[in-house]
Amino acid sequence: MPLFSYQAKQGPTQIVEGTMQAPSQDEVVARLLRDGLVPMAILITPGELDGDSRPARRVRVTGRERRQFTRQLTSLLRAKMELVPAVTVLKEQGASRAVKELLGDMERHMRDGQTFSAAIGRHPRVFSPLFLSAIRAGEAAGKLDDILLRLVAFDEQREELESRLRGALAYPVLLLLIGVACLGFFIWVVVPRMAGLFTQLGGALPGPTRLLIGLSEILSRHWLWVLAGLAAIAVLLRWVSRQAWMINLAERVLKRIGFTRALLEAQQIGRFTRTLQLLLHSGLPVFQAMDVAQPTLGSAVLEVRMRAAQEHVKRGESIAESLRAANCFPPLVTQMIAVGESAGTLVDVLDELASYYERSLDETLRILTSLLEPLMILVMGLLVGFCVLAMVLPIFQMTQLVR
């Protein structure tokens, strides 16, 4: 396909230059006019533009920035602005350099004749496979603005849940850090001075006191090795926590406990049904929608079962029958999906299921965090009580000797 270079007028004064692959010069003119540009000069260039062969530069765009420009793009499209000029407007008012670079790359490739989904597909670190699949389906169905708005709502809902979880854990974590800092100060500064006094007085020290003094001596003499050991343990734990076998083991252990099992089920089912509902609403085929939604389960065991369910769907079975045969979800989920399939309201049923399990997850997390605060206070109280008792016991012994 030949490559054309063009000059076009945008607005009263701005001149836009670029290149575009098209079968003919008339097609270039039609595309420019569709994008709101007035062609001034169009020249054929020898050779072809291999836009996809040049890897896109990695840009660091936060989730908040992505949601912001996605919502703004939705507003511009609903105001009947063409896609490429809308991206140009957002690029010019970009809040950060990374956003401007991202939108500039998208604009350049869209002017060269690529689709919006192909332009965002060059940035997998910014746009997830879910986002890309929904955009492709929205383009094919002609409802891109609606899909963009739903993607923003989906992203905001997930971010809100994670934010509530971080906020609920903030106080217990702060309490833990303050408690550890106070204990460290007590063991490092107070205990050595008390140990010197006990040594001068003589006599056998109680077991808790000897243990605390020994710990204090280790920290005082070998604090550098202690820090290095703690850092090595932290790195090792982080590495182990990312291994597949450890993730599977942790999931199996947590699912044997009633409270954590309910928490995991609510999270997995809520994410999957919400994602599947979004993809089916965008017009994606069932098998492809299940394939894209599968990683949101966050469970190796469930992903294997979901692949088995996909095979059942490929053979022509319904979604409910496939999920039931693969034992993916509880009977409530499969029964409601079966009702939605028979009534032709599957998207609405998935939305109701997602809302139900999201509320359940929110309530469970609220209960968990409310129990975590007193539990943390109890643990810190026991540690402080042990340290105080270890220092007070020798004083009681000396009092008895004096009597």
C-alpha positions in Angstrom: 0.0 0.0 0.0 1.5 3.4 -1.0 2.6 5.9 1.6 1.4 9.6 1.3 2.8 12.6 3.0 0.3 15.5 3.5 -0.1 19.0 4.7 -3.5 20.0 6.1 -5.1 22.9 7.8 -6.6 22.5 11.3 -8.6 25.6 12.3 -7.8 29.0 11.0 -4.0 29.1 11.4 -2.6 25.7 12.5 -0.9 23.5 9.8 -0.6 19.8 10.4 1.9 17.6 8.6 2.1 13.8 8.6 2.1 10.6 6.6 -0.6 8.0 5.9 -0.9 4.7 4.2 -3.9 4.5 1.9 -4.9 2.8 -1.3 -5.3 6.1 -3.2 -5.0 9.8 -2.9 -8.8 10.2 -2.7 -8.8 7.9 0.4 -6.3 10.2 2.1 -8.5 13.2 1.3 -11.5 11.4 2.7 -9.7 10.5 5.9 -8.4 14.0 6.5 -11.8 15.5 6.0 -13.3 12.9 8.3 -10.8 13.9 11.0 -11.7 17.6 10.6 -8.7 18.6 8.5 -8.6 20.6 5.2 -6.1 19.0 2.8 -3.5 21.5 1.3 -0.9 19.2 -0.3 -0.8 15.4 -0.7 2.3 13.7 -2.2 3.1 10.0 -2.7 6.2 8.8 -1.0 8.2 5.8 -2.2 8.4 2.9 0.2 6.0 1.9 3.0 5.6 3.0 6.5 6.0 0.2 8.9 4.6 1.9 11.9 4.2 -1.2 14.0 7.8 -2.3 13.5 9.0 0.6 15.7 8.4 -0.2 19.3 6.5 2.4 21.3 8.5 4.2 24.0 7.6 3.2 27.5 5.6 5.9 29.2 4.6 6.0 32.9 1.0 7.0 33.0 -0.8 6.5 36.3 -4.2 4.9 36.5 -5.7 8.2 37.5 -4.3 10.0 34.4 -5.5 7.1 32.2 -9.0 7.4 33.7 -9.0 11.2 33.3 -8.1 11.4 29.6 -10.5 8.4 28.9 -13.4 10.3 30.5 -12.4 13.5 28.6 -12.2 11.5 25.4 -15.7 10.1 26.0 -17.1 13.6 26.6 -15.5 14.9 23.3 -16.9 11.9 21.3 -20.3 12.4 22.8 -20.1 16.1 21.7 -19.8 14.7 18.1 -16.1 15.5 17.7 -14.1 13.1 15.5 -11.7 10.7 17.2 -8.4 12.0 15.9 -9.1 15.7 16.6 -10.3 14.7 20.1 -7.0 13.0 20.8 -5.2 16.1 19.5 -7.1 18.4 21.8 -6.4 16.1 24.8 -2.7 16.0 23.8 -2.4 19.8 23.7 -3.9 20.1 27.2 -2.1 17.1 28.7 -1.4 17.5 32.3 1.9 15.7 32.2 4.7 15.0 29.8 4.0 11.3 29.9 0.3 11.8 28.9 1.3 14.1 26.1 3.9 11.6 24.8 1.3 8.8 24.9 -1.4 10.8 23.1 1.1 12.1 20.6 2.1 8.5 19.7 -1.6 7.5 19.4 -2.4 10.6 17.3 0.5 10.0 14.9 -0.5 6.3 14.2 -4.2 7.1 13.9 -3.4 9.8 11.3 -1.4 7.1 9.5 -4.5 5.1 9.1 -4.4 2.8 12.1 -7.5 2.2 14.3 -7.8 3.5 17.8 -7.4 0.0 19.2 -4.2 -0.5 17.2 -2.9 2.8 18.5 -3.5 1.9 22.2 -2.3 -1.6 21.6 1.2 -0.2 21.2 1.2 0.6 25.0 0.4 -2.6 26.9 1.9 -1.1 30.1 -0.8 1.5 30.1 -3.8 -0.3 28.6 -4.6 -3.8 29.9 -5.8 -6.7 27.6 -9.3 -6.1 29.0 -9.2 -2.4 28.0 -7.9 -3.3 24.5 -10.5 -6.1 23.9 -13.4 -3.9 25.0 -12.2 -1.1 22.7 -11.9 -3.4 19.8 -15.4 -4.7 20.3 -16.7 -1.2 20.8 -15.2 -0.1 17.5 -16.8 -3.0 15.7 -20.2 -2.3 17.3 -20.0 1.4 16.7 -20.4 2.4 20.4 -16.9 3.4 21.4 -18.0 6.3 23.6 -20.3 4.0 25.7 -17.5 1.4 26.1 -15.0 4.1 27.2 -17.4 5.4 29.8 -18.0 1.9 31.1 -14.3 1.2 31.2 -13.8 4.4 33.3 -16.5 3.4 35.7 -15.1 -0.2 35.9 -11.6 1.2 36.7 -12.9 3.7 39.2 -14.9 1.1 41.0 -11.9 -1.2 41.4 -9.7 1.7 42.5 -12.3 2.7 45.1 -12.4 -0.8 46.6 -8.6 -0.9 46.8 -8.5 2.6 48.3 -11.0 1.6 51.0 -8.9 -1.5 51.8 -5.7 0.6 52.0 -7.5 3.2 54.2 -8.8 0.5 56.5 -5.4 -1.1 56.9 -3.6 2.3 57.5 -4.4 2.6 61.2 -3.3 -1.0 62.1 -0.1 -0.7 60.1 0.7 2.7 61.7 0.0 1.2 65.1 2.3 -1.7 64.4 5.2 0.6 63.2 4.9 2.8 66.2 4.8 -0.2 68.5 7.9 -1.8 66.9 9.7 1.5 67.1 8.9 1.9 70.8 10.0 -1.7 71.6 13.2 -1.2 69.6 14.0 2.0 71.6 13.2 0.2 74.9 15.4 -2.8 74.1 18.2 -0.8 72.6 18.4 2.1 75.2 16.5 1.2 78.4 17.4 -2.5 78.8 21.2 -2.0 78.7 21.1 0.5 81.6 18.8 -1.7 83.6 21.1 -4.7 82.9 24.0 -2.8 84.4 22.1 -2.1 87.6 21.0 -5.7 87.9 24.6 -6.9 87.4 25.9 -4.6 90.2 23.2 -5.9 92.6 24.2 -9.5 91.8 22.0 -12.6 92.1 20.3 -14.8 89.6 18.0 -13.1 87.2 14.6 -14.5 86.1 14.3 -16.2 82.7 12.4 -13.4 81.0 14.9 -10.8 82.1 17.9 -12.9 80.8 16.1 -13.4 77.5 15.5 -9.6 77.1 19.0 -8.7 78.1 20.4 -11.3 75.7 18.3 -9.9 72.9 19.5 -6.4 73.8 23.2 -7.4 73.6 22.7 -9.0 70.2 21.1 -5.9 68.9 23.7 -3.6 70.4 26.7 -5.6 69.2 25.5 -7.0 65.9 22.9 -4.5 64.8 24.4 -4.3 61.3 24.1 -8.1 60.8 20.6 -8.1 62.2 19.6 -5.4 59.7 21.2 -7.4 56.9 19.5 -10.6 58.0 16.1 -8.8 58.1 16.6 -7.4 54.6 17.6 -10.8 53.3 14.5 -12.4 54.8 12.3 -9.7 53.3 13.8 -10.2 49.9 13.4 -14.0 50.2 9.8 -13.7 51.4 9.0 -11.4 48.5 10.6 -13.8 46.0 8.8 -16.8 47.5 5.4 -15.0 47.6 5.6 -14.5 43.8 6.2 -18.2 43.0 3.3 -20.2 41.6 3.7 -23.1 44.0 3.5 -20.7 47.0 0.5 -18.8 45.6 -1.3 -22.1 45.1 -0.4 -23.3 48.6 -1.5 -20.1 50.2 -4.8 -20.2 48.3 -5.5 -23.8 49.3 -4.7 -23.0 53.0 -6.9 -19.9 53.0 -9.8 -21.8 51.3 -9.8 -24.2 54.2 -10.8 -21.4 56.6 -14.4 -20.3 56.4 -13.9 -16.6 56.8 -11.1 -16.3 54.2 -12.8 -18.7 51.8 -15.8 -16.4 51.7 -13.5 -13.4 51.2 -11.6 -15.0 48.3 -14.8 -16.2 46.6 -16.4 -12.8 46.8 -13.3 -11.2 45.3 -12.9 -13.8 42.5 -16.5 -14.0 41.4 -17.1 -10.3 41.7 -14.1 -9.5 39.4 -14.9 -12.2 36.9 -18.6 -11.4 36.5 -18.0 -7.6 36.3 -15.3 -8.1 33.7 -17.4 -10.6 31.7 -20.5 -8.3 31.9 -18.4 -5.4 30.5 -17.0 -7.4 27.6 -20.3 -9.0 26.6 -21.9 -5.6 26.7 -19.2 -4.3 24.4 -20.1 -7.0 21.9 -17.3 -9.4 22.4 -18.1 -13.1 21.6 -18.6 -15.3 24.7 -15.6 -17.5 24.2 -13.3 -14.5 23.7 -14.8 -12.6 26.6 -14.2 -15.6 28.9 -10.6 -15.8 27.7 -10.0 -12.1 28.5 -11.8 -12.2 31.8 -9.9 -15.4 33.0 -6.8 -13.6 34.4 -9.0 -11.5 36.7 -9.7 -14.6 38.8 -6.3 -14.4 40.3 -6.3 -18.2 41.0 -4.3 -20.9 39.3 -6.9 -23.5 40.3 -9.8 -21.5 39.0 -8.0 -20.6 35.8 -7.5 -24.3 35.0 -11.2 -24.9 35.6 -12.1 -21.9 33.5 -10.1 -23.2 30.6 -12.1 -26.4 30.9 -15.3 -24.4 30.9 -14.2 -22.6 27.7 -13.7 -26.0 26.0 -17.4 -26.8 26.9 -18.5 -23.4 25.4 -16.5 -24.1 22.3 -18.4 -27.4 21.9 -21.7 -25.4 21.9 -22.8 -25.7 25.5 -24.2 -22.8 27.4 -22.1 -20.7 29.8 -24.0 -21.9 32.9 -23.6 -25.6 31.9 -19.9 -25.1 31.1 -19.2 -23.4 34.5 -21.3 -26.0 36.3 -19.4 -28.9 34.6 -16.0 -27.4 35.4 -17.0 -26.6 39.0 -15.9 -23.0 38.7 -18.4 -21.2 40.9 -21.1 -21.9 43.6 -24.5 -23.1 42.4 -26.0 -19.7 43.0 -23.8 -18.2 40.3 -24.4 -20.8 37.7 -28.2 -20.9 38.3 -28.5 -17.1 37.9 -26.4 -17.2 34.7 -28.7 -20.0 33.4 -31.7 -17.8 34.1 -30.1 -14.9 32.3 -29.2 -17.0 29.3 -32.7 -18.4 28.9 -34.3 -15.0 29.4 -31.8 -13.1 27.1 -30.7 -10.9 30.0 -27.3 -12.3 30.7 -25.6 -8.9 30.8 -28.1 -7.7 33.4 -27.7 -10.8 35.5 -23.9 -10.6 35.4 -24.2 -7.0 36.6 -26.4 -8.0 39.5 -24.1 -10.9 40.5 -21.1 -8.5 40.3 -22.8 -6.0 42.5 -23.9 -8.6 45.0 -20.4 -10.0 45.4 -18.8 -6.6 45.5 -21.1 -5.6 48.4 -20.3 -8.9 50.1 -16.6 -8.3 49.7 -16.9 -4.7 51.0 -18.8 -5.9 54.1 -16.3 -8.7 54.8 -13.4 -6.4 54.5 -15.0 -3.9 56.9 -15.5 -6.7 59.4 -12.0 -7.9 59.0 -10.4 -4.5 59.5 -12.6 -3.8 62.5 -11.3 -7.0 64.1 -7.7 -6.3 63.1 -7.4 -3.1 65.1 -8.2 -4.6 68.5 -6.1 -7.7 67.6 -3.1 -5.5 66.9 -3.6 -3.6 70.1 -3.7 -6.9 72.0 -0.5 -8.2 70.4 1.3 -4.9 71.1 0.0 -4.9 74.7 1.3 -8.5 75.2 4.8 -7.5 73.9 5.0 -4.4 76.0 3.7 -6.3 79.0 6.4 -8.9 78.6 9.1 -6.3 78.4 7.8 -4.5 81.5 7.4 -7.8 83.4 11.0 -8.8 82.5 12.3 -5.5 84.0 10.1 -5.6 87.1 10.7 -9.2 88.2 14.3 -8.6 89.4 13.0 -5.6 91.5 10.5 -7.9 93.2 13.2 -10.4 93.9 15.4 -7.8 95.5 12.5 -6.6 97.6 11.9 -10.0 98.9 15.6 -10.4 99.8 15.6 -7.2 101.7 12.6 -8.4 103.7 
